[in-house]
Amino acid sequence: MPTKSTPSAEVYAEFKRDVNMTAAEIEKWLKTEESQSVGQDSGDGTSIGHHSGERIVEILRKKKADLTEADEQHMHKVHSYVSRHLAQGPQNQNEVETSRWRYSLMNWGHDPLKDR
């Protein structure tokens, strides 16, 4: 059984700030062709980001007190990915909506259009 571990306040706050999509929004997004068209294959035909999105949905549906050490590690991984990827945005801001960049971020629970 996974060890319960309340995440640090910093990791929890970063995750909540970075993941600006709801669990339902992420689930709906992950079913789209656009979601499945981006990302590095994890070896099973599904992208690493797609798997991350599924994991984020699980985390979002848990109570904070029920989070595990593995959840905290994934929350940190999400923060690292979103922070790094946001810094690499497309040059032409008119292309953001249908960009692979946005689609990849959305697989990780962050829709950059919500920041506008």
N, C-alpha and C positions, 0 to 999 in steps of 0.2 A: 504494500500500500504506500502511495507517495506521502512523503513527509510534508505536513502542513507547515507553512512558513509565511507569515505576513510579510509582504514585500516592504523594502525600505520606503520611507515617505518619498524620497527623491525618485526612485524607479517607478513607483505608482503614479506620481504626479506627471512624470515624463510620458508614461504610457497613455494616461488619460488625455493629455494635451495632444499627443501625436495621433492617436486613434480618434478621428473625428467623425467616423461613420458608426452607426448603430450595428448591433449584431444582425438585425434583420436586413439592413442595407448591404452589409458585407455578404451575407448568404445569397441574397438576390444577385449581387454583382458577380459572385464566383460562378454562377450558373451561365453567364454570358460567354459568347464566343470571344469577345474582346478580352475578358479576363484570362481565358485559356490560351490566348494568342501571344502572351508575353512571358518573359522570365526564363531562367535557366532550368532545364529539365533536372528533376531530382533523381532520375534513374527509373522511374515508374511511369513515365509519360506525362506526369503532372509537374508543373513548375514548383520550385522551392517557395516562391511567393504565394502560390495557390494553397499549398499546405500550410503556410504561415497564416493565411487568412482564415482557414478552418480552425486553426489553433486559437487565433484571436477571438473568434466567435465563442469558443468554449470558455476562454478566460473572461470575456465580457458577461457571460451568463452565470458566473460564479459570484458568490459573496466574497468580499475581500478576506474575511476570516478563513475561507475555504481554499485560498490560493496555496499552491505548493511551491517548493523551491524551484522545480522545473518551470512552473508558470512564471516565476520572477525572472528566471534566466531568459525565457522567451520574451517577456515584456522588455527587458534590457536590449535584446536582439532587435526587436521592433523599433525601439528608440534609435538605436545605432543606424539601422537601415534607413528609416525615414529621414533622419538628420542628414545623412550622407547623400541620399538621393535628392532631397529638396535642393541641395546646393548645386546639383547638376541639371537644373531645369533647362528647357529648350530656349534657344535664343529668341525665337519668334513667339511672343506671347499669344498671338492669334491662333497658334496651332496646338495650344495646350489641351483643349477639350478632347480631341481625338488622338492625342499623342500616346505612344507606347510608354513614355515617361509617366504620364498620369495613370494609365492602366496598371502599370507595375506598382505604383504607390497605392492604388486602390486595393490591390491584392493584399497589401500590408495594412489595410484599414484606414488609409489617409487619402482623402479627396482634396487635392490642392485647390479646386474651384470653390470649396467651402471657405477658404481663407480670404477670398476676395471681398 
